[in-house]
């Protein structure tokens, strides 16, 4: 790249910005960044890719910079920061998603993974299947994947696989050739007014399809069914190739093609399932548990087949995939007490995880340690969280993680009331992490399962629990 474009990432150590920064650096951009916390997971990967990380934020960072790329959450937390105001004044401010779309995905064959749940897992699995199928994709996801050393893969082909996040309408920057939508539900109440607002956003995302215009959708999602019916004429007029998949609920719709899946068995190691497409039948073992992960893998299967990947490469990838960081990740097994770290922070995801564990580990006592993520979400889904957490045998609710709502003066949620709603005999709100650890030390027995739920600081608590149990 002649006269390298200089791009500075504000919040570069975040799981979204870091992968894009590393990909951009390897594409020839001059990349630097800053973060309030420079000791995160991505620090080593950034330094290994010769990217300078400055601690803190300061307008001096962008003196000779062409682009300031930021995480959208910074606009919520510090909209008037001098670094942002200076970039606005100079007309060089954009979110990292805008930067990715305009500069990184430009002239690529983009495969975008969208949906309320399962985006990161599906994106990494998609990248893995295309890698094993010889397509050498570039991959970007807001997560961690041990095999690649992060949520990114540096490929040399024109294939670009990315997670497409609906929050802040971030995914409306992207123009994919193939869009996979896992599911659509109400979430992010700090941004979306209601489910119709969410659906409108996904409709606009679908309308950004270009090139091959392939749309792969989960028919089991009620809101997706509604979106398809509402967009039926547009999809037909635009020649969009709509491919559906389902386990339980077939939608009567003029699909270009349709795949039906059936779970055949579930163990602590695998989900086995068969897939029928016309007169073709395939059998798979997936190295993840839970029906939701089978659904996620169906979008990958269909996309890979559309791109000509060999079925054996897909089968091997599925069998050897053991998941990504913080998605029902088994982080320790101490005296036969299994501790899982799970990113679930929406009631559907919490319920799905608990169902999956109960199915794969029948008869085991399950402890759910739940960190509420943002007050607006906890309020909106108060009853749904109670119903979901009832599925556990013992529930501990921790101090909420406020995230981008930290400065918004939202009235707190009565978490003791949430415990009453779950079951006062098995649920309690404990503020102190030390007290949570001693409680678990006293109560957990050999054979039990502890799942720490949350998308904020909960991963630190899971490590603390491990240390206490080890002692």
C-alpha positions as CSV (number, residue, x, y, z in Angstrom):
1,X,0.0,0.0,0.0
2,X,1.7,3.2,-1.2
3,X,1.4,6.2,1.2
4,X,0.0,4.0,4.0
5,X,-3.3,5.1,5.5
6,X,-2.7,5.8,9.2
7,X,-5.5,4.5,11.4
8,X,-5.6,4.8,15.1
9,X,-8.0,2.5,17.1
10,X,-9.5,4.0,20.3
11,X,-10.3,1.0,22.5
12,X,-7.9,-1.3,20.6
13,X,-7.7,-4.0,23.2
14,X,-11.5,-4.8,22.8
15,X,-12.5,-8.1,21.3
16,X,-14.1,-6.3,18.4
17,X,-11.5,-3.7,17.5
18,X,-8.3,-5.8,18.1
19,X,-9.0,-8.4,15.3
20,X,-9.8,-5.7,12.8
21,X,-6.7,-3.7,13.8
22,X,-4.5,-6.9,13.3
23,X,-6.1,-7.7,9.9
24,X,-5.7,-4.0,8.8
25,X,-2.0,-4.1,9.8
26,X,-1.4,-7.2,7.8
27,X,-3.2,-5.6,4.8
28,X,-0.7,-2.8,4.8
29,X,-2.3,-0.1,6.9
30,X,-0.2,1.9,9.4
31,X,-2.0,0.9,12.7
32,X,-1.7,2.3,16.2
33,X,-4.2,2.3,19.1
34,X,-4.9,3.2,22.7
35,X,-7.0,1.7,25.5
36,X,-7.7,2.4,29.2
37,X,-6.9,-1.2,30.0
38,X,-3.9,-2.5,28.0
39,X,-3.6,-5.8,29.9
40,X,-6.4,-7.5,28.0
41,X,-6.4,-10.8,26.1
42,X,-5.3,-9.2,22.8
43,X,-2.3,-7.3,24.2
44,X,0.2,-10.0,23.1
45,X,-1.3,-10.5,19.7
46,X,-1.3,-6.7,19.0
47,X,2.3,-6.4,20.1
48,X,3.4,-9.5,18.0
49,X,1.9,-7.8,15.0
50,X,4.0,-4.6,15.7
51,X,1.1,-2.5,16.7
52,X,1.9,0.2,19.3
53,X,-0.6,0.4,22.2
54,X,-0.8,3.7,24.2
55,X,-2.4,3.6,27.7
56,X,-5.3,6.0,28.1
57,X,-6.9,8.3,25.6
58,X,-5.5,11.7,24.5
59,X,-6.1,14.0,21.5
60,X,-2.3,14.0,20.9
61,X,-2.6,10.4,19.7
62,X,-4.2,11.5,16.5
63,X,-2.0,14.4,15.4
64,X,-0.9,12.8,12.1
65,X,-3.6,10.2,11.8
66,X,-5.9,9.7,8.7
67,X,-8.7,7.8,10.5
68,X,-9.8,7.4,14.2
69,X,-11.7,4.1,14.5
70,X,-13.6,3.7,17.7
71,X,-15.8,1.1,19.4
72,X,-19.5,2.4,19.3
73,X,-19.7,1.9,23.1
74,X,-17.2,4.8,23.6
75,X,-19.8,7.1,22.1
76,X,-22.1,6.1,25.0
77,X,-19.4,6.2,27.7
78,X,-17.3,9.3,26.7
79,X,-19.0,11.1,23.8
80,X,-17.2,14.4,24.6
81,X,-13.7,13.0,25.0
82,X,-11.1,15.4,23.5
83,X,-9.8,12.6,21.2
84,X,-13.3,12.1,19.8
85,X,-14.1,15.8,19.5
86,X,-10.8,16.5,17.7
87,X,-11.4,13.6,15.2
88,X,-15.0,14.9,14.6
89,X,-13.6,18.4,13.9
90,X,-11.2,16.9,11.4
91,X,-13.8,14.6,9.8
92,X,-11.8,11.5,10.5
93,X,-14.0,9.7,13.0
94,X,-15.7,6.4,12.3
95,X,-16.6,3.2,14.2
96,X,-14.3,0.3,13.6
97,X,-17.2,-1.4,11.8
98,X,-17.4,1.5,9.3
99,X,-13.6,1.2,8.8
100,X,-13.8,-2.5,8.3
101,X,-16.6,-2.2,5.7
102,X,-15.0,0.7,3.8
103,X,-11.4,-0.4,3.8
104,X,-11.0,-4.0,4.9
105,X,-14.0,-5.7,3.3
106,X,-13.7,-3.6,0.1
107,X,-13.7,-5.8,-3.0
108,X,-13.9,-8.9,-0.9
109,X,-16.5,-11.7,-1.1
110,X,-18.1,-11.1,2.3
111,X,-19.9,-13.8,4.4
112,X,-21.7,-12.1,7.3
113,X,-23.1,-13.9,10.3
114,X,-26.0,-12.1,12.1
115,X,-28.5,-12.9,14.8
116,X,-29.3,-12.2,18.4
117,X,-27.5,-15.3,19.6
118,X,-24.6,-17.5,18.4
119,X,-22.8,-15.1,16.0
120,X,-19.3,-15.6,17.4
121,X,-19.4,-19.4,17.5
122,X,-20.9,-19.5,14.0
123,X,-18.4,-17.1,12.5
124,X,-15.4,-19.0,13.9
125,X,-16.9,-22.4,12.8
126,X,-17.6,-20.9,9.3
127,X,-14.0,-19.7,9.1
128,X,-12.7,-23.1,10.2
129,X,-14.7,-25.0,7.6
130,X,-13.7,-22.6,4.8
131,X,-10.0,-22.9,6.0
132,X,-10.2,-26.7,6.0
133,X,-12.0,-26.6,2.6
134,X,-9.0,-24.8,1.1
135,X,-10.6,-21.4,0.7
136,X,-8.1,-19.6,2.9
137,X,-10.5,-16.9,4.3
138,X,-9.9,-13.8,6.3
139,X,-12.0,-14.1,9.5
140,X,-13.1,-11.6,12.1
141,X,-15.2,-12.3,15.2
142,X,-15.5,-10.5,18.6
143,X,-14.2,-13.5,20.6
144,X,-11.2,-15.7,21.3
145,X,-10.3,-18.9,19.5
146,X,-7.3,-20.8,20.8
147,X,-6.4,-22.5,17.5
148,X,-5.9,-19.1,15.9
149,X,-4.6,-17.2,18.9
150,X,-7.6,-14.8,18.8
151,X,-10.9,-14.1,17.0
152,X,-9.3,-13.5,13.7
153,X,-7.6,-15.4,10.8
154,X,-5.2,-13.9,8.3
155,X,-6.1,-15.4,4.9
156,X,-4.9,-14.6,1.4
157,X,-8.1,-15.2,-0.6
158,X,-11.0,-12.8,-1.3
159,X,-13.2,-14.5,1.2
160,X,-14.0,-12.4,4.3
161,X,-16.0,-14.0,7.1
162,X,-17.3,-11.6,9.7
163,X,-19.6,-11.3,12.7
164,X,-22.3,-8.8,11.9
165,X,-23.7,-7.1,15.1
166,X,-27.1,-5.5,15.1
167,X,-26.4,-3.2,18.1
168,X,-26.1,0.4,17.0
169,X,-27.1,-0.8,13.5
170,X,-23.4,-1.7,13.2
171,X,-24.1,-4.4,10.6
172,X,-25.7,-1.8,8.3
173,X,-22.2,-0.9,7.3
174,X,-21.7,-4.3,5.6
175,X,-22.7,-5.5,2.2
176,X,-22.3,-9.2,2.2
177,X,-22.6,-11.6,-0.7
178,X,-23.9,-14.3,1.7
179,X,-25.8,-13.4,4.9
180,X,-26.5,-16.1,7.5
181,X,-29.1,-15.1,10.2
182,X,-29.2,-17.5,13.2
183,X,-32.2,-16.0,15.0
184,X,-33.9,-12.7,15.8
185,X,-35.2,-11.6,19.2
186,X,-35.6,-8.4,21.2
187,X,-32.3,-7.4,22.8
188,X,-30.3,-4.2,23.4
189,X,-33.1,-2.2,25.0
190,X,-30.7,0.7,25.4
191,X,-30.8,1.0,21.6
192,X,-33.9,-0.8,20.2
193,X,-37.4,0.4,21.2
194,X,-39.1,-3.0,20.6
195,X,-39.0,-6.2,18.5
196,X,-40.4,-4.3,15.5
197,X,-37.5,-1.9,15.6
198,X,-35.1,-4.9,15.7
199,X,-36.9,-6.6,12.8
200,X,-36.7,-3.4,10.7
201,X,-32.9,-3.3,11.4
202,X,-32.6,-6.9,10.1
203,X,-34.7,-6.1,7.1
204,X,-32.3,-3.3,6.2
205,X,-29.4,-5.6,6.7
206,X,-30.9,-8.1,4.3
207,X,-31.4,-5.3,1.8
208,X,-27.7,-4.7,1.7
209,X,-27.0,-8.1,0.1
210,X,-25.0,-7.8,-3.2
211,X,-23.3,-10.0,-5.7
212,X,-24.4,-13.6,-5.2
213,X,-27.2,-12.4,-2.9
214,X,-27.6,-15.6,-0.8
215,X,-29.6,-15.4,2.4
216,X,-29.4,-18.4,4.8
217,X,-32.0,-18.4,7.6
218,X,-33.2,-20.4,10.6
219,X,-36.9,-21.1,10.1
220,X,-37.3,-22.0,13.8
221,X,-37.0,-18.3,14.7
222,X,-40.4,-16.6,14.9
223,X,-39.1,-13.2,14.0
224,X,-37.2,-14.5,11.0
225,X,-40.4,-16.1,9.7
226,X,-42.2,-12.8,10.0
227,X,-39.3,-10.9,8.3
228,X,-39.3,-13.4,5.4
229,X,-43.0,-13.0,4.9
230,X,-42.8,-9.2,5.0
231,X,-39.9,-9.1,2.5
232,X,-41.3,-11.9,0.2
233,X,-41.9,-9.6,-2.8
234,X,-38.7,-7.7,-2.4
235,X,-36.6,-10.9,-2.1
236,X,-38.3,-12.3,-5.3
237,X,-37.8,-9.0,-7.3
238,X,-34.2,-8.8,-6.2
239,X,-33.4,-12.4,-7.1
240,X,-32.2,-13.2,-3.6
241,X,-31.4,-16.9,-3.2
242,X,-33.2,-17.7,0.1
243,X,-32.1,-21.0,1.8
244,X,-33.9,-22.2,4.9
245,X,-33.0,-24.7,7.6
246,X,-35.0,-26.0,10.5
247,X,-35.2,-28.6,13.3
248,X,-38.8,-28.2,14.5
249,X,-40.8,-25.7,12.5
250,X,-41.0,-25.7,8.7
251,X,-42.1,-22.4,7.1
252,X,-44.2,-22.6,3.9
253,X,-42.1,-20.2,1.8
254,X,-40.7,-20.4,-1.8
255,X,-37.2,-21.3,-0.6
256,X,-34.5,-21.8,-3.3
257,X,-33.5,-24.9,-1.1
258,X,-34.4,-26.2,2.3
259,X,-32.5,-28.4,4.9
260,X,-34.1,-30.3,7.8
261,X,-32.1,-31.5,10.7
262,X,-32.8,-34.0,13.4
263,X,-30.8,-34.5,16.6
264,X,-29.9,-38.2,17.0
265,X,-27.9,-38.1,20.3
266,X,-26.3,-35.8,22.9
267,X,-23.2,-36.6,25.1
268,X,-20.9,-34.4,27.1
269,X,-18.6,-34.4,24.1
270,X,-20.8,-34.4,21.0
271,X,-24.1,-33.5,19.4
272,X,-24.9,-36.0,16.7
273,X,-27.5,-35.1,14.0
274,X,-28.6,-35.9,10.5
275,X,-29.5,-33.4,7.8
276,X,-31.9,-34.1,4.9
277,X,-31.9,-31.9,1.7
278,X,-34.1,-33.4,-1.0
279,X,-32.8,-36.9,-1.7
280,X,-29.5,-36.2,0.1
281,X,-28.9,-37.2,3.7
282,X,-25.8,-36.4,5.8
283,X,-24.8,-37.4,9.3
284,X,-22.6,-35.3,11.5
285,X,-20.9,-35.2,14.9
286,X,-20.5,-31.7,16.3
287,X,-17.9,-31.2,19.1
288,X,-20.3,-28.9,20.9
289,X,-23.4,-29.6,23.0
290,X,-26.9,-28.2,22.6
291,X,-29.6,-27.9,20.0
292,X,-28.7,-24.2,19.5
293,X,-25.2,-25.2,18.4
294,X,-26.6,-27.7,15.9
295,X,-28.8,-24.8,14.5
296,X,-25.7,-22.6,14.3
297,X,-23.8,-25.3,12.4
298,X,-26.6,-25.7,9.8
299,X,-26.0,-22.1,8.6
300,X,-22.3,-23.0,8.2
301,X,-23.0,-26.3,6.4
302,X,-25.3,-24.6,3.8
303,X,-22.8,-21.8,3.2
304,X,-19.9,-24.2,2.8
305,X,-21.8,-26.3,0.3
306,X,-22.8,-23.2,-1.7
307,X,-19.1,-22.3,-1.9
308,X,-18.2,-25.8,-3.0
309,X,-16.5,-27.1,0.1
310,X,-16.1,-30.9,0.2
311,X,-18.6,-32.7,2.6
312,X,-15.8,-34.6,4.3
313,X,-13.9,-31.3,5.1
314,X,-17.2,-30.0,6.7
315,X,-17.7,-33.2,8.7
316,X,-14.1,-33.2,10.0
317,X,-14.3,-29.5,10.9
318,X,-17.6,-30.1,12.9
319,X,-16.2,-33.1,14.7
320,X,-13.0,-31.4,15.8
321,X,-14.5,-28.0,16.8
322,X,-14.6,-27.6,20.5
323,X,-15.9,-24.1,20.7
324,X,-14.6,-20.6,21.4
325,X,-13.7,-18.7,24.6
326,X,-16.5,-18.1,27.1
327,X,-19.2,-20.0,25.2
328,X,-20.0,-22.8,27.6
329,X,-16.3,-23.2,28.0
330,X,-15.1,-25.8,30.5
331,X,-12.5,-23.8,32.3
332,X,-11.8,-26.3,35.1
333,X,-12.6,-29.8,36.5
334,X,-11.6,-29.9,40.2
335,X,-12.4,-33.1,42.1
336,X,-15.1,-33.8,39.5
337,X,-16.7,-30.4,40.0
338,X,-16.9,-28.9,36.5
339,X,-16.7,-25.1,36.1
340,X,-18.0,-23.6,32.9
341,X,-17.7,-20.0,31.8
342,X,-20.6,-18.8,29.6
343,X,-21.2,-15.5,27.9
344,X,-25.0,-15.8,28.0
345,X,-26.6,-12.5,29.2
346,X,-30.0,-12.8,27.5
347,X,-32.7,-15.1,29.0
348,X,-33.0,-17.2,25.9
349,X,-29.3,-17.9,25.9
350,X,-29.3,-18.7,29.7
351,X,-32.2,-21.1,29.3
352,X,-30.6,-22.8,26.2
353,X,-27.3,-23.3,28.0
354,X,-29.0,-24.8,31.1
355,X,-31.1,-27.1,28.9
356,X,-28.0,-28.2,27.0
357,X,-26.2,-29.0,30.2
358,X,-29.2,-30.9,31.7
359,X,-29.4,-32.9,28.4
360,X,-25.7,-33.8,28.3
361,X,-25.2,-34.3,32.0
362,X,-28.5,-35.8,33.2
363,X,-29.0,-36.0,37.0
364,X,-26.2,-33.6,37.9
365,X,-26.7,-30.7,40.3
366,X,-26.3,-27.4,38.4
367,X,-25.3,-24.2,40.1
368,X,-25.9,-21.0,38.0
369,X,-23.9,-18.0,39.0
370,X,-25.5,-15.1,37.1
371,X,-24.0,-11.6,36.5
372,X,-26.9,-9.4,35.2
373,X,-25.5,-7.4,32.1
374,X,-26.9,-3.9,32.0
375,X,-29.8,-2.7,34.0
376,X,-32.1,-2.0,31.0
377,X,-31.8,-5.6,29.9
378,X,-32.4,-6.9,33.4
379,X,-35.5,-4.8,33.8
380,X,-36.9,-5.6,30.3
381,X,-36.5,-9.4,30.8
382,X,-37.1,-9.6,34.6
383,X,-39.7,-12.4,34.4
384,X,-37.9,-14.2,31.5
385,X,-34.6,-14.3,33.5
386,X,-36.6,-15.7,36.5
387,X,-38.1,-18.5,34.3
388,X,-34.7,-19.2,32.7
389,X,-32.7,-19.4,35.9
390,X,-35.4,-21.7,37.5
391,X,-33.9,-24.4,35.3
392,X,-30.8,-24.5,37.6
393,X,-30.8,-26.3,41.0
394,X,-29.1,-23.5,42.8
395,X,-28.8,-19.8,41.7
396,X,-26.5,-17.0,42.9
397,X,-27.0,-13.6,41.4
398,X,-24.0,-11.2,41.5
399,X,-23.6,-7.5,41.3
400,X,-24.8,-6.3,37.9
401,X,-22.3,-5.2,35.2
402,X,-23.3,-1.7,34.0
403,X,-21.1,-1.5,30.9
404,X,-22.1,1.4,28.6
405,X,-25.0,2.3,31.0
406,X,-22.5,3.2,33.8
407,X,-23.1,7.0,33.4
408,X,-26.8,6.9,32.6
409,X,-28.2,7.0,36.2
410,X,-30.7,4.1,35.5
411,X,-32.6,3.1,38.6
412,X,-31.2,-0.1,40.1
413,X,-33.1,-3.4,39.8
414,X,-34.2,-5.2,43.0
415,X,-32.2,-8.4,42.7
416,X,-33.7,-9.8,45.9
417,X,-37.1,-9.7,44.2
418,X,-35.6,-11.5,41.2
419,X,-34.4,-14.2,43.6
420,X,-38.0,-14.4,45.1
421,X,-39.4,-14.8,41.6
422,X,-36.9,-17.6,40.8
423,X,-37.4,-19.5,44.2
424,X,-36.4,-18.0,47.5
425,X,-35.2,-21.5,48.7
426,X,-32.6,-21.9,45.9
427,X,-31.8,-18.4,44.7
428,X,-29.9,-15.5,46.5
429,X,-28.3,-12.2,45.6
430,X,-24.7,-12.0,46.9
431,X,-22.8,-8.8,46.2
432,X,-19.3,-9.9,47.4
433,X,-17.3,-12.2,45.1
434,X,-15.5,-13.6,48.2
435,X,-18.8,-14.6,49.8
436,X,-19.9,-16.2,46.5
437,X,-16.7,-18.3,46.4
438,X,-17.0,-19.5,50.1
439,X,-20.7,-20.3,49.5
440,X,-19.7,-22.5,46.5
441,X,-16.8,-24.0,48.4
442,X,-19.2,-25.2,51.2
443,X,-22.0,-26.3,48.9
444,X,-20.5,-27.8,45.7
445,X,-19.8,-31.6,45.8
446,X,-18.1,-34.0,43.5
447,X,-20.2,-34.5,40.4
448,X,-21.8,-31.0,40.5
449,X,-21.6,-28.4,37.7
450,X,-21.0,-24.7,38.2
451,X,-21.9,-22.3,35.3
452,X,-20.8,-18.7,35.6
453,X,-23.0,-16.6,33.3
454,X,-22.2,-13.1,32.1
455,X,-20.7,-10.9,29.4
456,X,-19.0,-8.4,31.7
457,X,-16.5,-9.2,34.5
458,X,-17.9,-12.6,35.3
459,X,-15.0,-14.4,33.7
460,X,-12.8,-13.0,36.5
461,X,-15.2,-14.5,39.1
462,X,-15.0,-18.0,37.4
463,X,-11.2,-17.9,37.7
464,X,-11.6,-16.8,41.4
465,X,-13.9,-19.7,42.1
466,X,-11.4,-22.1,40.5
467,X,-8.6,-20.8,42.8
468,X,-10.8,-21.2,45.9
469,X,-11.8,-24.8,45.0
470,X,-8.2,-25.7,44.2
471,X,-7.0,-24.5,47.6
